[in-house]
Amino acid sequence: MHPETKKLLSNCNVCPRRCGANRMKGETGFCRSGSLPRVASYNLHFGEEPPVSGTRGSGTIFFSNCNMRCIYCQNYPISQFGVGNEVEIEKLADMMLSLQSRGAHNINLVTPTHFVPQIIEAIEIAKEIGLTIPIVYNTSGYESIETLHLLDGIVDIYLVDMRYSDNENGLRYSSCPDYVEVNRQAVLEMHHQVGSLILDEDGVAKKGVIVRLLVLPNGISGTEDSLRFLFENIGDTVYISLMSQYFPAYRSREFPLLSRRISAEEYDRAVEMLEVLGFENGWVQPHLERSW
């Protein structure tokens, strides 16, 4: 392991929680993660936005654990229960090269925040051996600016969530008391680094930001406010992925406001706000479907 990686993990401030855990000595903070990256699976994935999946699939690596506690997480066995296995950094680099050899359009790092130092080292190793495809950073959006600075010039595509526009909801449903401010600063930094989405001649993403907005029932996500923020601070060129696929997974049924799927009316209001603000780039989903 590179000395810089060890240094970052010895007093961990990788995410906004700044736990200070010495992960090199077996301590684990909020994310329950140690010194080695923990991977649940890696494979070609065809369910992302069209420019990410393309025709050959996105080379997706699912990391275990998370720096959030979303009570409705659809991947909760991985994110909350830590299903997966620790791997050496060299093995993580091998996974990236394997996915590239299978024809992946990109390397798609899912829930990577708490393993950024190890991921950077793995990418450097893989690039020395021959990794050339774009790197996608697929995140729930609770990111520190300092860590994003480490990724500048390494990540090509940011696929980032904007979960809430109200901190009370961020705390209640994801254990993030300052989600809104942290998330919005992170999105602006991501856009500063890579700009709006650039596609190749086949419509596959080369570089840029895609912002995902998962519409939650009863206005919990505050989607309309998030759209206004994007329009006022970035403009109508940003690519928006407006998702209708919420369903009450994990602990959702313990919380009455999240115990049902969204209605067609709720999703249609979000689509209408897209149109009112003039956003033209991105994707919407048929109500209650995962297709684009």
C-alpha positions in Angstrom: 0.0 0.0 0.0 1.3 3.4 -1.0 2.5 5.6 2.0 0.0 8.4 1.0 -2.9 5.9 1.1 -1.7 4.8 4.6 -1.5 8.4 5.8 -5.1 9.2 4.6 -6.4 6.1 6.3 -4.5 6.5 9.6 -6.7 9.5 10.6 -9.6 9.1 8.3 -11.2 12.3 7.0 -12.1 10.8 3.7 -15.8 11.7 3.9 -17.6 14.7 5.5 -18.1 12.8 8.8 -14.4 13.1 9.5 -14.4 10.2 12.0 -10.7 10.2 12.5 -10.6 6.4 12.7 -7.2 4.8 12.3 -8.2 2.3 9.7 -4.7 1.1 9.3 -4.9 -0.3 12.8 -8.3 -2.0 12.4 -10.4 0.9 13.6 -13.7 1.5 11.7 -15.7 4.6 11.7 -19.3 5.3 10.5 -18.7 3.4 7.2 -17.5 0.3 9.1 -14.6 -0.1 6.7 -11.0 -0.9 7.3 -7.8 -0.5 5.3 -8.6 -2.8 2.4 -11.4 -2.1 -0.1 -14.4 -4.3 0.3 -16.1 -5.4 -3.0 -19.5 -7.0 -3.3 -19.4 -7.7 -7.1 -18.0 -6.6 -10.4 -19.6 -7.2 -13.7 -20.9 -5.6 -16.9 -24.1 -3.7 -16.1 -26.7 -2.5 -18.6 -29.1 -0.7 -16.3 -27.4 2.7 -16.0 -28.3 5.8 -18.0 -27.9 5.1 -21.8 -24.6 7.0 -22.2 -23.1 5.1 -19.3 -24.3 1.6 -20.2 -23.9 2.1 -23.9 -24.2 -1.0 -26.0 -21.5 -3.1 -24.3 -22.3 -2.4 -20.7 -20.7 -0.4 -17.9 -17.9 -2.1 -16.0 -19.5 -1.8 -12.5 -17.7 -2.5 -9.3 -20.0 -2.5 -6.2 -18.2 -1.5 -3.0 -19.6 -2.7 0.3 -20.6 -0.4 3.2 -21.5 3.2 2.8 -21.0 6.6 4.5 -24.8 7.1 4.6 -27.6 5.2 6.3 -30.5 5.5 3.9 -33.4 3.6 5.4 -34.9 2.9 2.0 -31.7 1.6 0.3 -32.4 -0.9 -2.4 -28.9 -2.4 -2.1 -29.0 -2.6 1.7 -27.3 -6.0 2.0 -24.3 -4.5 0.4 -24.4 -0.9 1.7 -25.7 -1.5 5.3 -24.8 -5.2 6.1 -21.4 -5.1 4.3 -21.9 -8.1 2.1 -18.7 -8.6 0.1 -15.1 -9.5 0.5 -12.0 -7.5 1.2 -9.5 -7.4 -1.7 -6.0 -6.3 -2.1 -5.5 -3.1 -4.0 -3.7 -5.0 -6.8 -6.8 -7.2 -7.1 -9.0 -4.2 -7.5 -6.8 -3.0 -10.3 -7.1 -6.5 -11.9 -10.9 -6.2 -11.7 -10.8 -2.9 -13.7 -8.5 -4.4 -16.3 -10.7 -7.5 -16.6 -13.8 -5.4 -17.2 -12.0 -3.4 -19.8 -11.0 -6.7 -21.6 -14.7 -7.8 -21.6 -15.6 -4.6 -23.5 -16.9 -2.3 -20.8 -17.3 1.3 -21.9 -16.1 2.5 -18.5 -15.2 1.6 -15.0 -18.2 2.4 -12.8 -17.3 2.7 -9.1 -20.5 2.3 -7.1 -20.6 3.7 -3.6 -16.9 4.5 -3.6 -16.6 7.4 -1.2 -15.1 5.6 1.8 -12.5 3.8 -0.3 -11.2 6.7 -2.3 -7.5 6.5 -1.3 -7.4 2.8 -2.2 -9.3 3.3 -5.4 -6.9 6.0 -6.5 -4.0 3.7 -5.9 -5.7 0.9 -7.8 -6.4 3.1 -10.8 -2.8 4.2 -10.9 -1.7 0.6 -11.0 -4.3 -0.3 -13.7 -3.3 2.6 -15.9 0.3 1.6 -15.8 -0.7 -1.8 -17.1 -3.1 -0.5 -19.8 -6.4 0.8 -18.4 -7.7 3.5 -20.8 -11.5 3.6 -20.5 -13.2 6.4 -18.5 -13.7 6.3 -14.8 -17.2 6.8 -13.5 -17.7 7.9 -9.9 -21.2 6.7 -8.9 -22.1 8.3 -5.6 -24.9 9.2 -3.2 -23.4 12.7 -3.1 -22.3 13.0 0.5 -18.7 14.0 -0.4 -16.0 16.2 1.1 -14.4 18.8 -1.2 -10.9 17.8 -0.1 -11.5 14.2 -1.2 -13.0 15.4 -4.5 -9.8 17.5 -5.1 -7.9 14.2 -4.9 -10.0 12.8 -7.7 -9.5 15.8 -10.0 -7.9 14.5 -13.2 -8.7 10.9 -12.3 -12.5 10.7 -12.5 -13.9 11.4 -16.0 -17.6 11.1 -15.2 -19.5 11.9 -12.0 -22.8 10.1 -11.6 -24.1 11.9 -8.5 -27.3 11.8 -6.5 -29.1 14.8 -5.0 -31.2 13.1 -2.4 -32.7 15.9 -0.4 -33.2 19.7 -0.3 -34.0 19.7 3.4 -31.5 18.7 6.1 -34.2 17.4 8.5 -35.0 14.8 5.9 -31.4 14.0 5.3 -30.9 13.4 9.0 -34.1 11.4 9.5 -33.8 9.1 6.5 -30.0 9.0 5.8 -28.3 10.1 9.1 -26.8 13.1 7.3 -27.4 16.2 9.3 -25.8 18.6 6.8 -26.6 16.7 3.5 -27.9 19.7 1.6 -24.9 22.0 2.0 -22.4 19.2 1.6 -24.1 17.7 -1.4 -24.6 21.0 -3.3 -21.0 22.1 -2.8 -19.9 18.6 -4.0 -22.0 18.8 -7.2 -20.6 22.2 -8.0 -17.0 21.0 -7.5 -17.7 18.0 -9.7 -19.1 20.2 -12.5 -16.1 22.5 -12.1 -13.8 19.5 -12.7 -15.4 17.8 -15.6 -18.2 20.1 -16.9 -21.4 19.1 -18.6 -21.6 15.7 -20.2 -19.7 15.1 -23.5 -20.7 12.1 -25.6 -18.7 10.4 -28.4 -20.0 9.7 -31.9 -21.9 6.7 -30.6 -23.6 8.5 -27.8 -21.4 7.0 -25.1 -20.3 9.3 -22.2 -16.6 10.5 -22.4 -16.6 13.1 -19.7 -18.9 15.2 -17.5 -21.6 15.2 -14.8 -24.9 13.4 -14.7 -27.1 14.4 -11.7 -29.6 11.8 -10.5 -32.8 12.8 -8.7 -34.7 10.0 -7.1 -38.3 11.2 -6.6 -39.5 10.2 -3.1 -43.1 10.1 -1.9 -44.7 13.0 0.0 -42.1 15.5 -1.3 -39.3 14.1 0.9 -36.7 14.5 -1.8 -37.5 18.1 -2.5 -36.8 17.5 -6.2 -38.2 20.8 -7.4 -35.8 22.7 -5.1 -32.9 20.7 -6.2 -33.8 21.4 -9.8 -34.0 25.1 -9.1 -30.5 25.0 -7.5 -29.0 23.2 -10.5 -30.6 25.7 -12.9 -29.5 28.8 -10.9 -25.9 27.6 -10.3 -25.1 25.5 -13.3 -27.7 26.2 -15.9 -29.9 24.2 -18.2 -27.0 22.3 -19.9 -26.6 19.9 -17.0 -27.8 16.4 -17.7 -30.6 15.3 -15.3 -31.6 11.7 -14.6 -35.1 11.9 -13.1 -35.9 8.5 -11.5 -39.3 7.1 -10.7 -38.2 3.7 -9.4 -38.5 4.2 -5.6 -40.1 1.4 -3.7 -40.2 0.9 0.1 -37.1 -1.3 0.6 -35.1 -2.1 3.8 -36.6 -0.2 6.7 -38.9 2.1 4.8 -42.1 0.6 6.1 -41.2 1.8 9.6 -41.6 5.4 8.3 -45.1 6.1 7.2 -44.2 8.8 4.7 -41.9 6.4 2.9 -44.0 3.3 3.1 -45.5 3.5 -0.4 -44.3 4.0 -4.0 -44.6 7.4 -5.6 -47.7 8.3 -7.4 -47.9 9.3 -11.1 -48.9 12.8 -10.0 -45.8 13.1 -7.8 -43.5 12.1 -10.6 -45.4 14.2 -13.2 -44.8 17.3 -11.0 -41.1 16.7 -11.1 -41.2 16.3 -14.9 -43.2 19.5 -15.2 -40.6 21.4 -13.2 -37.9 20.1 -15.6 -39.9 21.6 -18.5 -40.7 24.8 -16.7 -37.0 25.5 -16.0 -36.0 24.6 -19.5 -33.8 21.5 -18.9 -33.4 19.7 -22.2 -30.6 17.2 -21.5 -31.2 13.9 -19.6 -33.7 11.2 -19.1 -37.0 10.4 -17.5 -38.5 7.1 -16.7 -42.0 5.7 -17.3 -43.8 5.8 -14.0 -42.8 2.9 -11.7 -40.3 1.5 -14.2 -36.5 1.2 -14.3 -36.2 1.7 -18.0 -35.2 5.1 -19.5 
